[in-house]
Amino acid sequence: MTNAQVAPQRLNGVNVDALLGARKALESAPQAAEFVWKATSEWKGGVHTGTKIDKFFGLGADQERSQSFNLDTDHPQVFAAPDAAPTPVEMVLAGLAGCLTAGIASVAENRGIKLRSVRATLEGEMNLYGILGIDSDVRNGFRAVRVKYDIDADADADDVAALVAQSQKRSAVFDIITNPTNVFVTVE
Amino acid sequence: MRKTTTIIIGAGSAGLAMSRHLTARSVEHLLLERGEVGNSWRTERWDSLRLLTPNWQSRLPGFAYSGPDPDGFRTMPETITFLNDYASSFSAPVRAGVEVACLTQDGEDYRIATNRGEWCSRSVVIATGACNIASVPASASTLSEDIEQVTSLTYRNPDQLRPGGVLIVGASATGVQLAQEIQASGRPVTLAVGEHIRAVRTYRGRDIKWWMDRLGLLDIGLDDVDDLGRVRNLPSMQLIGTPSRASIDLNSLQDMGVRIVGRLGGIEGAQAQFSGALANICRMADLKLNRLLSGIDDWILRMGLENSLPTAEWPTPTRIPQTPDLMLDLRKAGINTVIWATGYRPDYSWLRIPVLDHKGRLRHNGGVVDAPGLYVLGLPFLRRRKSTLIDGVGDDARDLAAHLHTYLNQVSRVA
């Protein structure tokens, strides 16, 4: 997936040529497109957990990251916790912001649109009656997620809206949140 | 065994257009038709359906509409009459009631086994269309048995449905038309909406199909698109052909009381789950429609016609419910019927030649199938955007008839 050639001038710093090249290569090598994303976690006491991310499987082989990433999750003081790190649900918002914004930059690069700033404000609405078990009719997760983008770009409003729409269409995290996924949790 | 040079399987608009071109080239051929001319239009469409293209837009090789209502939309009986008239206009050699059971290769020849005996030919044109089988998602097999399932191929009219609510899955041309007539019959409709192409029937005084024709959008060819897989899988435009020339879209349906929800995620028993991406799906469709209409406006400006046409009436953005339903208990919601309007696929079960890819699609290059002397017509974007239109298949037939004729000359020279 690397591009050894001299990088052409890029508007937003996204190597779309490499991405398009990878797409073409993967079309004729379906097995290489099978990825497994991985994380390992360890309880740190209380409601604090550390998650380590340092490898994944893809392109037919185990892949090492250039460094080991550590993401901690904890809960705020109103939950009687020390607030040592963001809550897991906030990490979901971070994942959505990261995925959609990466998509916007990539689509803009591909469409020749220069971005000057891309800011998002995310809100996940939740009724605690769900996770506290007060009302079984209230779900645990978000009732709704709202993302507001503020984008400064060399394009008209419809073209900017189209970037954001296309980014959602191709977003993994958007799909994970909006569509059901089978989840299998086991104990060894 | 009977012999001929070319066998065309299917006597719809595609098969007849090819027959017309082969006739002009004096290539001996036969059309094998399982029913009668235009069989799918006779037996596999709902009662109220009219074509989505205006009457004038049915220019077939050597034939066109000449009646009093060029801007009207044909009913099914009128469509069948039109195709019959076309077949008669050049005495198309149709063998009706001949159902192909099996197509095999035999050296350089093809063998076609049918319910009326066997044929042998040098070349074969598959003109059986793209809509033989209703594509139904896996959820059909996990849906509770007390809820009736109907597909867009078996649906005829609302009277065939039980009273009560109806879930229609799919909001392209078929889904929205069925939603409108079933809601109007007093059965409350819930419409599951995935990616769709919004349209308007008329814009600035002309039919949308007239504009698309005029702007050359329907002539876009294989070399003009960067992602052929994408354009071959595009859903149909949300359109309906009615004498009133009304548009149909998610707004007009919601005005009638239709409830819209996201793409169907799955059904277990009577529990249905829908995607939460409805807002984006609708926004994308609005933006795409705006782009189409802006293109028309640009063309009007370039041609200097700004003052001679009615002013633009921009469609209002698609309204979506404040909180679209994500889960629905079909029984509790009073839904007794699910209609799958989830598209169609061709039936190649009779094709015993290894020319299908891993997804069961024909391997072909612009209709030239991956077996010498074998051709296909009438598939989405076969050679052009208009390939599946009655008005568009003629150009494909012309190109492929030329290819086929050259092939026949080559094999006869070698022989």
Chai-1 contact restraints between the chains, C-beta under 6 A:
chainA,res_idxA,chainB,res_idxB,connection_type,confidence,min_distance_angstrom,max_distance_angstrom,comment,restraint_id
A,A161,B,L287,contact,1.0,0.0,6.0,A-B,restraint_1
A,A162,B,L287,contact,1.0,0.0,6.0,A-B,restraint_2
A,A165,B,N280,contact,1.0,0.0,6.0,A-B,restraint_3
A,A165,B,R283,contact,1.0,0.0,6.0,A-B,restraint_4
A,A165,B,M284,contact,1.0,0.0,6.0,A-B,restraint_5
A,Q168,B,N280,contact,1.0,0.0,6.0,A-B,restraint_6
A,T178,B,S275,contact,1.0,0.0,6.0,A-B,restraint_7
A,T178,B,G276,contact,1.0,0.0,6.0,A-B,restraint_8
A,T178,B,A277,contact,1.0,0.0,6.0,A-B,restraint_9
A,N179,B,G265,contact,1.0,0.0,6.0,A-B,restraint_10
A,N179,B,S275,contact,1.0,0.0,6.0,A-B,restraint_11
A,P180,B,G265,contact,1.0,0.0,6.0,A-B,restraint_12
A,P180,B,Q273,contact,1.0,0.0,6.0,A-B,restraint_13
